[in-house]
């Protein structure tokens, strides 16, 4: 989505979208804006990982341009708004998590920022709940906005705006806005993930069989699975000498941009672990057994059977455990398949769980 001329704001205040950002907007192409170094959390595991049940403060560093309108020496009364969002519904107030204030979000305040200077606002506390760690595998996004007294021209964001539109974001248009993708981690070492079972028949109830089974064999990924692995904040591709980084069609890239398309070498090493670690670990299939299960109103286990009403959906929980002997880089993969009572496949997914 291209920015409209009236949407473009380059200061006087800005929050960096990358390390080299000096406040100029629009960002073109509108990509790479989701890892702001000026937005982070304190109180959890690290700057990009929150822990369930532990209070976190969301920090936002706000900067002022060196030359302010009218020769002003500082910007006064800087207000900061943040939302922790479910990115599948857009990033901003409309998708704000209830644990972080919902559409209202959290706020912070900075009394003054001198021209060319910066200051940090603390917003919160935010205490993640269990369901936050189950949402999209614990992958959520922080949206931030800042505004102040004149000469600043930022505005307060109401609860019904600042969400992703057409695979892009207002972050690319306005320097007062920023985004950082983070993870929410549980404390018990298990991965929980929520999906839905759907009956697309609008006229009749249908009985379905859903199974969960481990994927065996070599560690191989189709192109899109390699791409989507890097939506995890725990994984970064490392350059591999002599190897060409795979690229995907630009048209497909635009369609998939909300999932933060980046690249992973099929056989190259990855950097796996918490922020700041430099250990390089190759992904490998699990060589040990560990528990896994489906969970729904029809029961628990690797296979569930139940009848769903016309046009209805029911939640389906997945739980994947790791063995205490597993090492970093251990990967467990599962096929989730939904069939009719007659055995016809009507849906499913492949889940890759990586021990970070």
C-alpha positions as CSV (number, residue, x, y, z in Angstrom):
1,X,0.0,0.0,0.0
2,X,1.5,3.3,-1.1
3,X,1.3,6.2,1.4
4,X,-1.0,9.0,0.6
5,X,0.7,12.4,0.6
6,X,-1.3,13.6,3.6
7,X,-0.2,10.6,5.6
8,X,3.5,11.1,5.3
9,X,5.2,12.6,8.3
10,X,9.0,12.9,8.8
11,X,9.3,14.1,12.4
12,X,9.7,16.3,14.3
13,X,9.5,13.2,16.5
14,X,10.4,9.7,15.3
15,X,10.9,6.2,16.5
16,X,13.6,4.3,14.6
17,X,12.3,1.4,12.4
18,X,15.9,0.2,11.9
19,X,19.4,1.1,13.2
20,X,20.1,3.5,10.3
21,X,16.7,5.4,10.4
22,X,17.0,9.1,10.7
23,X,13.3,9.8,10.7
24,X,12.6,10.2,6.9
25,X,9.4,8.8,5.6
26,X,7.9,7.2,3.6
27,X,9.6,3.8,3.8
28,X,9.8,2.4,0.3
29,X,9.4,-0.4,-0.3
30,X,7.3,-0.8,2.8
31,X,9.1,-3.7,4.3
32,X,11.5,-4.4,7.2
33,X,9.7,-2.1,9.6
34,X,8.7,-4.7,12.2
35,X,11.9,-4.9,14.2
36,X,12.3,-1.4,15.7
37,X,15.4,-1.2,17.9
38,X,13.7,1.7,19.8
39,X,10.9,-0.6,21.1
40,X,11.7,-3.4,23.6
41,X,10.5,-5.0,26.8
42,X,12.0,-5.3,30.2
43,X,11.1,-7.8,32.9
44,X,10.7,-11.0,30.8
45,X,13.3,-13.3,29.3
46,X,15.0,-10.7,27.1
47,X,14.3,-7.5,25.1
48,X,12.1,-9.5,22.6
49,X,10.6,-12.2,24.8
50,X,8.0,-11.9,27.5
51,X,7.2,-14.6,30.0
52,X,3.7,-15.6,31.0
53,X,2.7,-14.4,34.5
54,X,5.6,-12.0,34.8
55,X,5.1,-8.2,34.7
56,X,6.8,-6.5,31.7
57,X,7.4,-2.8,31.0
58,X,7.3,-1.9,27.3
59,X,10.0,0.7,26.6
60,X,9.9,3.2,23.7
61,X,12.8,5.5,22.8
62,X,11.5,8.6,21.1
63,X,13.8,10.9,19.2
64,X,13.7,14.5,18.0
65,X,15.1,15.8,14.8
66,X,18.2,18.0,15.1
67,X,16.4,20.9,13.5
68,X,13.0,21.6,14.9
69,X,10.3,23.8,13.3
70,X,10.5,27.5,14.3
71,X,13.9,27.1,15.8
72,X,12.5,25.3,18.9
73,X,15.1,23.9,21.2
74,X,13.0,21.0,22.5
75,X,9.7,19.1,22.2
76,X,7.6,19.1,25.3
77,X,4.9,16.8,26.8
78,X,5.6,13.7,24.8
79,X,2.9,11.0,25.1
80,X,3.5,7.4,24.1
81,X,0.9,4.8,23.3
82,X,1.5,1.1,22.8
83,X,-0.6,-2.0,22.0
84,X,0.4,-5.6,22.1
85,X,-1.4,-7.0,19.0
86,X,-2.5,-10.2,17.3
87,X,-0.9,-9.6,14.0
88,X,-3.4,-11.8,12.1
89,X,-6.0,-9.1,12.8
90,X,-3.8,-6.2,12.0
91,X,-1.3,-4.4,14.2
92,X,-2.7,-1.7,16.4
93,X,-5.7,-0.9,18.7
94,X,-8.3,-3.1,17.0
95,X,-6.2,-6.2,17.7
96,X,-4.9,-5.2,21.1
97,X,-4.6,-8.1,23.6
98,X,-6.9,-7.9,26.7
99,X,-3.9,-8.6,28.9
100,X,-2.2,-5.4,27.6
101,X,-5.2,-3.0,27.8
102,X,-7.0,-4.2,24.6
103,X,-7.9,-1.3,22.2
104,X,-6.9,1.3,24.8
105,X,-3.4,-0.1,25.2
106,X,-0.8,1.2,27.6
107,X,0.7,4.6,27.9
108,X,3.9,6.4,28.9
109,X,5.1,10.0,29.2
110,X,8.3,12.0,28.6
111,X,8.5,15.6,29.8
112,X,10.9,16.9,27.2
113,X,13.2,15.9,24.4
114,X,15.9,18.3,23.2
115,X,16.5,18.9,19.5
116,X,18.7,16.0,18.2
117,X,18.2,14.1,21.5
118,X,16.1,11.2,22.7
119,X,14.4,9.9,25.8
120,X,12.7,6.7,26.9
121,X,9.1,6.2,28.0
122,X,8.1,3.2,30.1
123,X,4.6,1.8,29.3
124,X,2.8,-0.8,31.5
125,X,3.0,-3.0,33.3
126,X,1.9,-5.8,31.0
127,X,1.6,-9.3,32.4
128,X,1.0,-11.8,29.7
129,X,-1.5,-14.6,30.3
130,X,-1.5,-18.2,29.1
131,X,-3.6,-17.5,26.0
132,X,-1.0,-14.9,24.8
133,X,1.6,-17.7,24.5
134,X,-0.8,-19.9,22.6
135,X,-1.7,-17.2,20.1
136,X,0.1,-17.8,16.8
137,X,2.6,-19.9,18.7
138,X,3.4,-17.0,21.0
139,X,4.2,-14.6,18.2
140,X,2.7,-11.1,18.8
141,X,3.5,-7.6,17.8
142,X,4.0,-4.3,19.7
143,X,2.6,-1.2,17.9
144,X,3.8,2.2,19.2
145,X,2.8,5.8,18.6
146,X,4.1,9.1,20.0
147,X,2.7,12.7,19.9
148,X,3.5,15.9,21.7
149,X,2.9,19.7,22.0
150,X,3.7,21.9,18.9
151,X,5.9,22.0,17.0
152,X,5.3,18.3,16.9
153,X,2.6,17.2,14.5
154,X,1.9,13.7,15.8
155,X,-1.6,12.8,16.9
156,X,-3.2,10.6,19.5
157,X,-4.4,7.3,17.9
158,X,-8.0,6.4,18.7
159,X,-9.0,2.8,19.4
160,X,-10.3,2.1,15.8
161,X,-7.2,2.9,13.7
162,X,-3.5,2.2,13.1
163,X,-4.0,-1.4,11.8
164,X,-2.4,-3.2,8.9
165,X,-4.1,-2.4,5.6
166,X,-3.5,-4.3,2.4
167,X,-0.4,-6.1,3.7
168,X,1.3,-2.8,4.6
169,X,1.3,-0.5,7.6
170,X,1.0,3.2,8.5
171,X,4.5,2.7,10.1
172,X,5.9,3.2,6.6
173,X,4.2,6.6,6.3
174,X,4.6,8.2,9.7
175,X,7.8,8.5,11.8
176,X,5.7,8.7,15.0
177,X,4.7,5.1,14.6
178,X,6.8,1.9,15.1
179,X,6.4,-1.8,15.4
180,X,8.4,-4.6,17.1
181,X,7.6,-8.3,16.9
182,X,8.1,-10.2,20.1
183,X,7.5,-13.7,21.5
184,X,5.5,-14.7,24.6
185,X,7.0,-17.8,26.3
186,X,5.4,-20.2,28.8
187,X,7.2,-21.5,31.8
188,X,6.6,-25.3,31.5
189,X,8.7,-26.1,28.5
190,X,5.7,-27.1,26.3
191,X,4.4,-25.5,23.2
192,X,0.7,-24.9,23.0
193,X,-1.0,-23.7,19.9
194,X,-4.7,-22.9,19.1
195,X,-6.5,-23.7,15.8
196,X,-10.1,-24.2,14.8
197,X,-12.0,-27.1,13.2
198,X,-14.6,-25.8,10.7
199,X,-17.7,-27.3,9.2
200,X,-18.1,-25.4,5.9
201,X,-21.5,-27.1,5.2
202,X,-24.1,-24.4,6.0
203,X,-27.0,-26.8,5.8
204,X,-26.0,-30.0,7.7
205,X,-24.0,-31.0,10.8
206,X,-21.0,-33.1,10.0
207,X,-18.8,-35.6,11.8
208,X,-15.1,-35.1,11.5
209,X,-12.0,-37.0,12.5
210,X,-8.9,-35.0,13.4
211,X,-5.5,-36.7,13.8
212,X,-2.1,-35.5,14.9
213,X,0.9,-37.6,13.9
214,X,4.7,-37.0,13.9
215,X,6.5,-36.4,10.6
216,X,9.4,-38.8,10.2
217,X,12.4,-38.7,7.9
218,X,14.9,-36.1,6.7
219,X,14.8,-32.5,7.6
220,X,13.4,-30.9,4.4
221,X,11.2,-27.9,3.9
222,X,9.3,-26.6,0.9
223,X,10.1,-23.0,0.0
224,X,7.3,-21.3,1.9
225,X,8.0,-23.4,5.1
226,X,11.7,-22.2,4.9
227,X,10.4,-18.6,4.6
228,X,7.9,-18.8,7.4
229,X,10.4,-20.4,9.9
230,X,12.0,-17.0,10.2
231,X,8.8,-15.3,11.5
232,X,10.1,-16.7,14.8
233,X,12.1,-14.1,16.8
234,X,14.5,-17.0,17.9
235,X,15.8,-17.7,14.4
236,X,18.0,-15.6,12.0
237,X,19.5,-16.8,8.8
238,X,23.3,-16.7,8.7
239,X,25.1,-16.1,5.4
240,X,26.6,-19.3,4.0
241,X,29.7,-18.9,1.9
242,X,29.2,-20.2,-1.6
243,X,25.4,-20.6,-1.3
244,X,22.9,-18.5,-3.1
245,X,20.1,-17.2,-0.9
246,X,16.8,-18.4,-2.3
247,X,14.4,-15.7,-3.5
248,X,10.7,-15.8,-4.2
249,X,8.6,-14.1,-6.8
250,X,8.0,-10.4,-6.0
251,X,4.3,-10.7,-6.5
252,X,4.1,-13.6,-4.0
253,X,6.3,-11.6,-1.6
254,X,3.8,-8.7,-1.6
255,X,1.0,-11.2,-0.8
256,X,2.9,-12.7,2.1
257,X,4.5,-9.6,3.5
258,X,2.3,-9.5,6.6
259,X,4.1,-12.8,7.6
260,X,7.4,-11.0,7.6
261,X,9.0,-12.9,4.7
262,X,12.7,-13.4,5.2
263,X,15.0,-16.2,4.0
264,X,16.5,-19.4,5.3
265,X,19.1,-21.6,3.7
266,X,17.8,-25.1,3.2
267,X,21.0,-26.6,4.6
268,X,22.9,-23.7,6.0
269,X,23.3,-22.9,9.7
270,X,21.0,-20.6,11.7
271,X,21.5,-18.5,14.7
272,X,19.1,-20.0,17.3
273,X,18.5,-18.8,20.8
274,X,17.8,-15.7,22.8
275,X,18.7,-12.2,21.7
276,X,22.4,-11.5,22.1
277,X,23.6,-15.1,21.8
278,X,26.1,-15.9,19.1
279,X,25.8,-19.6,19.1
280,X,25.3,-21.2,15.6
281,X,23.1,-24.3,15.7
282,X,22.0,-26.5,12.8
283,X,18.4,-27.7,13.0
284,X,17.9,-31.4,13.4
285,X,15.1,-33.9,13.8
286,X,14.3,-35.1,17.3
287,X,15.9,-38.4,18.2
288,X,13.8,-38.9,21.4
289,X,10.2,-39.4,22.1
290,X,8.1,-36.7,23.7
291,X,4.3,-36.2,24.4
292,X,1.9,-34.6,22.0
293,X,-1.8,-34.2,22.0
294,X,-4.9,-32.6,20.6
295,X,-7.4,-31.0,22.9
296,X,-11.1,-30.1,22.2
297,X,-14.6,-30.4,23.6
298,X,-14.7,-33.8,22.1
299,X,-11.7,-35.1,24.2
300,X,-7.9,-35.2,24.2
301,X,-5.3,-37.4,22.5
302,X,-3.7,-37.9,19.0
303,X,-7.2,-38.5,17.5
304,X,-10.5,-36.8,18.2
305,X,-13.9,-37.5,16.7
306,X,-16.9,-35.1,16.9
307,X,-19.9,-33.6,15.2
308,X,-19.9,-29.9,14.3
309,X,-23.1,-27.9,13.6
310,X,-23.8,-26.3,10.2
311,X,-21.3,-23.5,9.4
312,X,-19.8,-23.7,12.9
313,X,-16.2,-23.8,14.2
314,X,-14.8,-25.2,17.5
315,X,-11.4,-24.5,19.1
316,X,-8.7,-27.1,18.7
317,X,-5.7,-27.0,21.0
318,X,-2.3,-28.6,20.3
319,X,0.3,-29.4,22.8
320,X,3.8,-30.4,21.9
321,X,6.4,-31.4,24.5
322,X,10.1,-31.7,24.4
323,X,12.3,-34.4,26.0
324,X,14.7,-33.3,28.7
325,X,17.6,-34.8,26.6
326,X,16.7,-32.6,23.6
327,X,19.2,-29.9,22.7
328,X,18.8,-26.5,21.1
329,X,17.9,-26.9,17.4
330,X,15.8,-30.0,18.0
331,X,12.8,-29.9,15.7
332,X,9.6,-31.8,16.1
333,X,7.1,-31.7,13.2
334,X,3.5,-32.9,13.1
335,X,0.8,-33.3,10.5
336,X,-2.7,-32.2,11.6
337,X,-5.3,-33.7,9.3
338,X,-9.1,-33.1,9.3
339,X,-11.2,-35.8,7.6
340,X,-14.9,-36.5,7.1
341,X,-16.4,-39.6,8.7
342,X,-16.0,-41.2,5.2
343,X,-12.2,-40.5,5.2
344,X,-12.1,-37.5,2.8
345,X,-9.4,-34.9,3.7
346,X,-10.9,-31.5,4.1
347,X,-8.2,-29.6,5.9
348,X,-5.0,-29.7,7.9
349,X,-1.7,-28.1,8.7
350,X,2.0,-28.9,9.3
351,X,3.4,-27.7,12.6
352,X,7.2,-27.3,13.2
353,X,8.2,-26.9,16.8
354,X,11.9,-25.9,17.4
355,X,13.6,-25.9,20.8
356,X,15.2,-22.5,21.2
